[in-house]
């Protein structure tokens, strides 16, 4: 029974904790001018940063305030590492 608990910890709990820590670090490193993607799929450039929120600027001058927790680390990294089409 104890072995099952240890296996469960290393395969389920520990990776989830690491992912949460990486997400928190990523959100703290977002700065003005960064291109980000929200969990809902909105792509925009960071215009302002407050304590728990930031303002994204979209095309045609639209600006929307989002919670910092709504930034998708995986989607943002994927968009920023794509090579532009030639």
Backbone as XML, in Angstrom:
<?xml version="1.0"?>
<chain id="A" units="angstrom">
  <residue number="1" name="UNK">
    <atom name="N" x="0.832" y="-1.195" z="0.000"/>
    <atom name="CA" x="0.000" y="0.000" z="0.000"/>
    <atom name="C" x="0.874" y="1.256" z="0.000"/>
  </residue>
  <residue number="2" name="UNK">
    <atom name="N" x="1.930" y="1.221" z="0.794"/>
    <atom name="CA" x="2.839" y="2.368" z="0.852"/>
    <atom name="C" x="3.523" y="2.610" z="-0.480"/>
  </residue>
  <residue number="3" name="UNK">
    <atom name="N" x="3.860" y="1.535" z="-1.182"/>
    <atom name="CA" x="4.490" y="1.664" z="-2.494"/>
    <atom name="C" x="3.539" y="2.326" z="-3.489"/>
  </residue>
  <residue number="4" name="UNK">
    <atom name="N" x="2.259" y="2.028" z="-3.401"/>
    <atom name="CA" x="1.272" y="2.655" z="-4.287"/>
    <atom name="C" x="1.180" y="4.157" z="-4.029"/>
  </residue>
  <residue number="5" name="UNK">
    <atom name="N" x="1.271" y="4.554" z="-2.770"/>
    <atom name="CA" x="1.226" y="5.973" z="-2.418"/>
    <atom name="C" x="2.443" y="6.693" z="-2.996"/>
  </residue>
  <residue number="6" name="UNK">
    <atom name="N" x="3.608" y="6.088" z="-2.867"/>
    <atom name="CA" x="4.845" y="6.684" z="-3.401"/>
    <atom name="C" x="4.758" y="6.803" z="-4.918"/>
  </residue>
  <residue number="7" name="UNK">
    <atom name="N" x="4.298" y="5.766" z="-5.584"/>
    <atom name="CA" x="4.170" y="5.801" z="-7.050"/>
    <atom name="C" x="3.159" y="6.874" z="-7.453"/>
  </residue>
  <residue number="8" name="UNK">
    <atom name="N" x="2.048" y="6.943" z="-6.772"/>
    <atom name="CA" x="1.032" y="7.954" z="-7.049"/>
    <atom name="C" x="1.609" y="9.354" z="-6.896"/>
  </residue>
  <residue number="9" name="UNK">
    <atom name="N" x="2.409" y="9.563" z="-5.857"/>
    <atom name="CA" x="3.019" y="10.871" z="-5.626"/>
    <atom name="C" x="3.935" y="11.254" z="-6.781"/>
  </residue>
  <residue number="10" name="UNK">
    <atom name="N" x="4.824" y="10.341" z="-7.185"/>
    <atom name="CA" x="5.809" y="10.677" z="-8.220"/>
    <atom name="C" x="5.220" y="10.783" z="-9.623"/>
  </residue>
  <residue number="11" name="UNK">
    <atom name="N" x="4.115" y="10.111" z="-9.876"/>
    <atom name="CA" x="3.534" y="10.165" z="-11.215"/>
    <atom name="C" x="2.352" y="11.109" z="-11.350"/>
  </residue>
  <residue number="12" name="UNK">
    <atom name="N" x="1.748" y="11.518" z="-10.242"/>
    <atom name="CA" x="0.566" y="12.374" z="-10.335"/>
    <atom name="C" x="0.741" y="13.721" z="-9.631"/>
  </residue>
  <residue number="13" name="UNK">
    <atom name="N" x="1.107" y="13.713" z="-8.396"/>
    <atom name="CA" x="1.137" y="14.941" z="-7.596"/>
    <atom name="C" x="2.347" y="15.800" z="-7.923"/>
  </residue>
  <residue number="14" name="UNK">
    <atom name="N" x="3.514" y="15.218" z="-7.927"/>
    <atom name="CA" x="4.743" y="15.984" z="-8.149"/>
    <atom name="C" x="4.762" y="16.700" z="-9.506"/>
  </residue>
  <residue number="15" name="UNK">
    <atom name="N" x="4.421" y="16.030" z="-10.629"/>
    <atom name="CA" x="4.399" y="16.747" z="-11.912"/>
    <atom name="C" x="3.402" y="17.898" z="-11.939"/>
  </residue>
  <residue number="16" name="UNK">
    <atom name="N" x="2.265" y="17.727" z="-11.269"/>
    <atom name="CA" x="1.267" y="18.792" z="-11.226"/>
    <atom name="C" x="1.787" y="19.998" z="-10.447"/>
  </residue>
  <residue number="17" name="UNK">
    <atom name="N" x="2.500" y="19.747" z="-9.357"/>
    <atom name="CA" x="3.090" y="20.839" z="-8.582"/>
    <atom name="C" x="4.137" y="21.579" z="-9.397"/>
  </residue>
  <residue number="18" name="UNK">
    <atom name="N" x="4.940" y="20.847" z="-10.156"/>
    <atom name="CA" x="5.973" y="21.466" z="-10.988"/>
    <atom name="C" x="5.334" y="22.331" z="-12.076"/>
  </residue>
  <residue number="19" name="UNK">
    <atom name="N" x="4.266" y="21.824" z="-12.686"/>
    <atom name="CA" x="3.584" y="22.585" z="-13.727"/>
    <atom name="C" x="2.991" y="23.873" z="-13.164"/>
  </residue>
  <residue number="20" name="UNK">
    <atom name="N" x="2.400" y="23.811" z="-11.977"/>
    <atom name="CA" x="1.830" y="24.998" z="-11.345"/>
    <atom name="C" x="2.924" y="26.015" z="-11.013"/>
  </residue>
  <residue number="21" name="UNK">
    <atom name="N" x="4.064" y="25.544" z="-10.560"/>
    <atom name="CA" x="5.190" y="26.427" z="-10.237"/>
    <atom name="C" x="5.715" y="27.105" z="-11.506"/>
  </residue>
  <residue number="22" name="UNK">
    <atom name="N" x="5.839" y="26.338" z="-12.605"/>
    <atom name="CA" x="6.297" y="26.905" z="-13.873"/>
    <atom name="C" x="5.315" y="27.947" z="-14.407"/>
  </residue>
  <residue number="23" name="UNK">
    <atom name="N" x="4.014" y="27.680" z="-14.283"/>
    <atom name="CA" x="2.986" y="28.632" z="-14.737"/>
    <atom name="C" x="3.080" y="29.932" z="-13.950"/>
  </residue>
  <residue number="24" name="UNK">
    <atom name="N" x="3.240" y="29.823" z="-12.641"/>
    <atom name="CA" x="3.340" y="31.017" z="-11.792"/>
    <atom name="C" x="4.568" y="31.844" z="-12.167"/>
  </residue>
  <residue number="25" name="UNK">
    <atom name="N" x="5.697" y="31.179" z="-12.390"/>
    <atom name="CA" x="6.924" y="31.867" z="-12.772"/>
    <atom name="C" x="6.752" y="32.550" z="-14.128"/>
  </residue>
  <residue number="26" name="UNK">
    <atom name="N" x="6.107" y="31.862" z="-15.070"/>
    <atom name="CA" x="5.879" y="32.417" z="-16.401"/>
    <atom name="C" x="5.037" y="33.692" z="-16.323"/>
  </residue>
  <residue number="27" name="UNK">
    <atom name="N" x="3.954" y="33.644" z="-15.544"/>
    <atom name="CA" x="3.066" y="34.806" z="-15.416"/>
    <atom name="C" x="3.807" y="35.972" z="-14.775"/>
  </residue>
  <residue number="28" name="UNK">
    <atom name="N" x="4.664" y="35.702" z="-13.800"/>
    <atom name="CA" x="5.423" y="36.774" z="-13.149"/>
    <atom name="C" x="6.423" y="37.423" z="-14.099"/>
  </residue>
  <residue number="29" name="UNK">
    <atom name="N" x="6.886" y="36.682" z="-15.112"/>
    <atom name="CA" x="7.880" y="37.202" z="-16.053"/>
    <atom name="C" x="7.280" y="37.942" z="-17.244"/>
  </residue>
  <residue number="30" name="UNK">
    <atom name="N" x="5.950" y="37.908" z="-17.383"/>
    <atom name="CA" x="5.304" y="38.632" z="-18.483"/>
    <atom name="C" x="5.523" y="40.119" z="-18.273"/>
  </residue>
  <residue number="31" name="UNK">
    <atom name="N" x="5.919" y="40.796" z="-19.355"/>
    <atom name="CA" x="6.193" y="42.231" z="-19.248"/>
    <atom name="C" x="5.488" y="42.979" z="-20.376"/>
  </residue>
  <residue number="32" name="UNK">
    <atom name="N" x="5.462" y="44.269" z="-20.264"/>
    <atom name="CA" x="4.807" y="45.124" z="-21.244"/>
    <atom name="C" x="5.437" y="44.887" z="-22.621"/>
  </residue>
  <residue number="33" name="UNK">
    <atom name="N" x="4.576" y="44.720" z="-23.630"/>
    <atom name="CA" x="5.046" y="44.502" z="-24.993"/>
    <atom name="C" x="5.094" y="43.042" z="-25.409"/>
  </residue>
  <residue number="34" name="UNK">
    <atom name="N" x="4.940" y="42.111" z="-24.468"/>
    <atom name="CA" x="4.957" y="40.684" z="-24.794"/>
    <atom name="C" x="3.674" y="40.278" z="-25.506"/>
  </residue>
  <residue number="35" name="UNK">
    <atom name="N" x="3.799" y="39.374" z="-26.459"/>
    <atom name="CA" x="2.656" y="38.779" z="-27.113"/>
    <atom name="C" x="2.234" y="37.568" z="-26.299"/>
  </residue>
  <residue number="36" name="UNK">
    <atom name="N" x="0.978" y="37.534" z="-25.852"/>
    <atom name="CA" x="0.487" y="36.430" z="-25.031"/>
    <atom name="C" x="-0.819" y="35.885" z="-25.602"/>
  </residue>
  <residue number="37" name="UNK">
    <atom name="N" x="-1.135" y="34.661" z="-25.188"/>
    <atom name="CA" x="-2.392" y="34.012" z="-25.551"/>
    <atom name="C" x="-3.098" y="33.655" z="-24.259"/>
  </residue>
  <residue number="38" name="UNK">
    <atom name="N" x="-4.388" y="33.970" z="-24.178"/>
    <atom name="CA" x="-5.146" y="33.637" z="-22.970"/>
    <atom name="C" x="-5.681" y="32.212" z="-23.069"/>
  </residue>
  <residue number="39" name="UNK">
    <atom name="N" x="-6.184" y="31.711" z="-21.955"/>
    <atom name="CA" x="-6.762" y="30.380" z="-21.919"/>
    <atom name="C" x="-7.936" y="30.291" z="-22.894"/>
  </residue>
  <residue number="40" name="UNK">
    <atom name="N" x="-8.644" y="31.376" z="-23.078"/>
    <atom name="CA" x="-9.778" y="31.418" z="-23.994"/>
    <atom name="C" x="-9.386" y="31.539" z="-25.450"/>
  </residue>
  <residue number="41" name="UNK">
    <atom name="N" x="-8.101" y="31.728" z="-25.730"/>
    <atom name="CA" x="-7.624" y="31.788" z="-27.104"/>
    <atom name="C" x="-7.411" y="33.181" z="-27.655"/>
  </residue>
  <residue number="42" name="UNK">
    <atom name="N" x="-7.553" y="34.214" z="-26.836"/>
    <atom name="CA" x="-7.347" y="35.588" z="-27.300"/>
    <atom name="C" x="-5.849" y="35.879" z="-27.409"/>
  </residue>
  <residue number="43" name="UNK">
    <atom name="N" x="-5.427" y="36.383" z="-28.575"/>
    <atom name="CA" x="-4.039" y="36.748" z="-28.810"/>
    <atom name="C" x="-3.927" y="38.265" z="-28.721"/>
  </residue>
  <residue number="44" name="UNK">
    <atom name="N" x="-2.959" y="38.763" z="-27.958"/>
    <atom name="CA" x="-2.794" y="40.203" z="-27.848"/>
    <atom name="C" x="-1.446" y="40.563" z="-27.264"/>
  </residue>
  <residue number="45" name="UNK">
    <atom name="N" x="-1.160" y="41.853" z="-27.288"/>
    <atom name="CA" x="0.096" y="42.372" z="-26.763"/>
    <atom name="C" x="-0.190" y="43.065" z="-25.437"/>
  </residue>
  <residue number="46" name="UNK">
    <atom name="N" x="0.646" y="42.815" z="-24.442"/>
    <atom name="CA" x="0.455" y="43.383" z="-23.107"/>
    <atom name="C" x="0.719" y="44.885" z="-23.160"/>
  </residue>
  <residue number="47" name="UNK">
    <atom name="N" x="-0.280" y="45.667" z="-22.734"/>
    <atom name="CA" x="-0.171" y="47.123" z="-22.708"/>
    <atom name="C" x="0.116" y="47.653" z="-21.307"/>
  </residue>
  <residue number="48" name="UNK">
    <atom name="N" x="-0.574" y="47.126" z="-20.319"/>
    <atom name="CA" x="-0.414" y="47.559" z="-18.921"/>
    <atom name="C" x="-0.400" y="46.332" z="-18.030"/>
  </residue>
  <residue number="49" name="UNK">
    <atom name="N" x="0.300" y="46.449" z="-16.909"/>
    <atom name="CA" x="0.323" y="45.374" z="-15.919"/>
    <atom name="C" x="0.010" y="45.970" z="-14.556"/>
  </residue>
  <residue number="50" name="UNK">
    <atom name="N" x="-0.948" y="45.354" z="-13.873"/>
    <atom name="CA" x="-1.285" y="45.747" z="-12.503"/>
    <atom name="C" x="-0.953" y="44.572" z="-11.592"/>
  </residue>
  <residue number="51" name="UNK">
    <atom name="N" x="-1.412" y="44.619" z="-10.348"/>
    <atom name="CA" x="-1.106" y="43.552" z="-9.401"/>
    <atom name="C" x="-1.572" y="42.190" z="-9.892"/>
  </residue>
  <residue number="52" name="UNK">
    <atom name="N" x="-2.846" y="42.036" z="-10.125"/>
    <atom name="CA" x="-3.407" y="40.743" z="-10.516"/>
    <atom name="C" x="-4.022" y="40.746" z="-11.910"/>
  </residue>
  <residue number="53" name="UNK">
    <atom name="N" x="-3.896" y="41.853" z="-12.639"/>
    <atom name="CA" x="-4.490" y="41.956" z="-13.968"/>
    <atom name="C" x="-3.501" y="42.563" z="-14.950"/>
  </residue>
  <residue number="54" name="UNK">
    <atom name="N" x="-3.848" y="42.459" z="-16.222"/>
    <atom name="CA" x="-3.101" y="43.149" z="-17.262"/>
    <atom name="C" x="-4.070" y="43.510" z="-18.373"/>
  </residue>
  <residue number="55" name="UNK">
    <atom name="N" x="-3.674" y="44.464" z="-19.206"/>
    <atom name="CA" x="-4.504" y="44.909" z="-20.316"/>
    <atom name="C" x="-3.849" y="44.430" z="-21.602"/>
  </residue>
  <residue number="56" name="UNK">
    <atom name="N" x="-4.637" y="43.714" z="-22.421"/>
    <atom name="CA" x="-4.163" y="43.265" z="-23.726"/>
    <atom name="C" x="-4.690" y="44.189" z="-24.802"/>
  </residue>
  <residue number="57" name="UNK">
    <atom name="N" x="-3.826" y="44.545" z="-25.732"/>
    <atom name="CA" x="-4.227" y="45.352" z="-26.881"/>
    <atom name="C" x="-4.367" y="44.421" z="-28.074"/>
  </residue>
  <residue number="58" name="UNK">
    <atom name="N" x="-5.484" y="44.572" z="-28.777"/>
    <atom name="CA" x="-5.773" y="43.767" z="-29.952"/>
    <atom name="C" x="-5.739" y="44.654" z="-31.181"/>
  </residue>
  <residue number="59" name="UNK">
    <atom name="N" x="-6.012" y="44.071" z="-32.339"/>
    <atom name="CA" x="-6.058" y="44.850" z="-33.574"/>
    <atom name="C" x="-7.142" y="45.913" z="-33.493"/>
  </residue>
  <residue number="60" name="UNK">
    <atom name="N" x="-6.982" y="46.962" z="-34.242"/>
    <atom name="CA" x="-7.935" y="48.070" z="-34.324"/>
    <atom name="C" x="-8.128" y="48.791" z="-33.001"/>
  </residue>
  <residue number="61" name="UNK">
    <atom name="N" x="-7.147" y="48.719" z="-32.125"/>
    <atom name="CA" x="-7.160" y="49.503" z="-30.902"/>
    <atom name="C" x="-7.993" y="48.970" z="-29.755"/>
  </residue>
  <residue number="62" name="UNK">
    <atom name="N" x="-8.539" y="47.787" z="-29.871"/>
    <atom name="CA" x="-9.334" y="47.232" z="-28.771"/>
    <atom name="C" x="-8.413" y="46.874" z="-27.609"/>
  </residue>
  <residue number="63" name="UNK">
    <atom name="N" x="-8.866" y="47.156" z="-26.393"/>
    <atom name="CA" x="-8.097" y="46.849" z="-25.184"/>
    <atom name="C" x="-9.029" y="46.185" z="-24.183"/>
  </residue>
  <residue number="64" name="UNK">
    <atom name="N" x="-8.575" y="45.045" z="-23.635"/>
    <atom name="CA" x="-9.392" y="44.310" z="-22.670"/>
    <atom name="C" x="-8.528" y="43.936" z="-21.476"/>
  </residue>
  <residue number="65" name="UNK">
    <atom name="N" x="-9.107" y="44.068" z="-20.272"/>
    <atom name="CA" x="-8.398" y="43.718" z="-19.041"/>
    <atom name="C" x="-8.649" y="42.237" z="-18.726"/>
  </residue>
  <residue number="66" name="UNK">
    <atom name="N" x="-7.581" y="41.504" z="-18.440"/>
    <atom name="CA" x="-7.645" y="40.091" z="-18.100"/>
    <atom name="C" x="-6.957" y="39.850" z="-16.770"/>
  </residue>
  <residue number="67" name="UNK">
    <atom name="N" x="-7.342" y="38.769" z="-16.122"/>
    <atom name="CA" x="-6.655" y="38.312" z="-14.922"/>
    <atom name="C" x="-5.342" y="37.655" z="-15.348"/>
  </residue>
  <residue number="68" name="UNK">
    <atom name="N" x="-4.307" y="37.803" z="-14.547"/>
    <atom name="CA" x="-3.021" y="37.196" z="-14.880"/>
    <atom name="C" x="-3.113" y="35.675" z="-14.960"/>
  </residue>
  <residue number="69" name="UNK">
    <atom name="N" x="-4.034" y="35.095" z="-14.219"/>
    <atom name="CA" x="-4.169" y="33.641" z="-14.239"/>
    <atom name="C" x="-4.750" y="33.128" z="-15.551"/>
  </residue>
  <residue number="70" name="UNK">
    <atom name="N" x="-5.225" y="34.016" z="-16.419"/>
    <atom name="CA" x="-5.814" y="33.584" z="-17.681"/>
    <atom name="C" x="-4.789" y="33.415" z="-18.797"/>
  </residue>
  <residue number="71" name="UNK">
    <atom name="N" x="-3.514" y="33.654" z="-18.536"/>
    <atom name="CA" x="-2.482" y="33.485" z="-19.550"/>
    <atom name="C" x="-2.170" y="32.005" z="-19.691"/>
  </residue>
  <residue number="72" name="UNK">
    <atom name="N" x="-2.151" y="31.522" z="-20.925"/>
    <atom name="CA" x="-1.819" y="30.128" z="-21.201"/>
    <atom name="C" x="-0.339" y="30.037" z="-21.541"/>
  </residue>
  <residue number="73" name="UNK">
    <atom name="N" x="0.426" y="29.396" z="-20.666"/>
    <atom name="CA" x="1.873" y="29.277" z="-20.863"/>
    <atom name="C" x="2.186" y="28.479" z="-22.125"/>
  </residue>
  <residue number="74" name="UNK">
    <atom name="N" x="1.526" y="27.336" z="-22.317"/>
    <atom name="CA" x="1.817" y="26.476" z="-23.461"/>
    <atom name="C" x="1.486" y="27.160" z="-24.785"/>
  </residue>
  <residue number="75" name="UNK">
    <atom name="N" x="0.314" y="27.776" z="-24.869"/>
    <atom name="CA" x="-0.098" y="28.438" z="-26.110"/>
    <atom name="C" x="0.782" y="29.645" z="-26.415"/>
  </residue>
  <residue number="76" name="UNK">
    <atom name="N" x="1.130" y="30.409" z="-25.395"/>
    <atom name="CA" x="1.980" y="31.580" z="-25.599"/>
    <atom name="C" x="3.356" y="31.171" z="-26.102"/>
  </residue>
  <residue number="77" name="UNK">
    <atom name="N" x="3.933" y="30.154" z="-25.488"/>
    <atom name="CA" x="5.253" y="29.689" z="-25.941"/>
    <atom name="C" x="5.180" y="29.147" z="-27.360"/>
  </residue>
  <residue number="78" name="UNK">
    <atom name="N" x="4.101" y="28.443" z="-27.697"/>
    <atom name="CA" x="3.946" y="27.890" z="-29.049"/>
    <atom name="C" x="3.851" y="28.998" z="-30.096"/>
  </residue>
  <residue number="79" name="UNK">
    <atom name="N" x="3.099" y="30.042" z="-29.794"/>
    <atom name="CA" x="2.940" y="31.154" z="-30.737"/>
    <atom name="C" x="4.249" y="31.919" z="-30.898"/>
  </residue>
  <residue number="80" name="UNK">
    <atom name="N" x="4.957" y="32.130" z="-29.802"/>
    <atom name="CA" x="6.198" y="32.907" z="-29.847"/>
    <atom name="C" x="7.365" y="32.145" z="-30.455"/>
  </residue>
  <residue number="81" name="UNK">
    <atom name="N" x="7.286" y="30.821" z="-30.540"/>
    <atom name="CA" x="8.394" y="30.051" z="-31.127"/>
    <atom name="C" x="8.149" y="29.690" z="-32.575"/>
  </residue>
  <residue number="82" name="UNK">
    <atom name="N" x="6.933" y="29.963" z="-33.084"/>
    <atom name="CA" x="6.646" y="29.689" z="-34.490"/>
    <atom name="C" x="7.503" y="30.586" z="-35.347"/>
  </residue>
  <residue number="83" name="UNK">
    <atom name="N" x="7.987" y="30.021" z="-36.451"/>
    <atom name="CA" x="8.767" y="30.811" z="-37.394"/>
    <atom name="C" x="7.793" y="31.489" z="-38.351"/>
  </residue>
  <residue number="84" name="UNK">
    <atom name="N" x="8.008" y="32.765" z="-38.649"/>
    <atom name="CA" x="7.105" y="33.458" z="-39.564"/>
    <atom name="C" x="7.166" y="32.843" z="-40.960"/>
  </residue>
  <residue number="85" name="UNK">
    <atom name="N" x="6.035" y="32.768" z="-41.614"/>
    <atom name="CA" x="5.976" y="32.223" z="-42.981"/>
    <atom name="C" x="6.698" y="33.159" z="-43.931"/>
  </residue>
  <residue number="86" name="UNK">
    <atom name="N" x="7.461" y="32.578" z="-44.838"/>
    <atom name="CA" x="8.238" y="33.398" z="-45.777"/>
    <atom name="C" x="7.468" y="33.667" z="-47.028"/>
  </residue>
</chain>
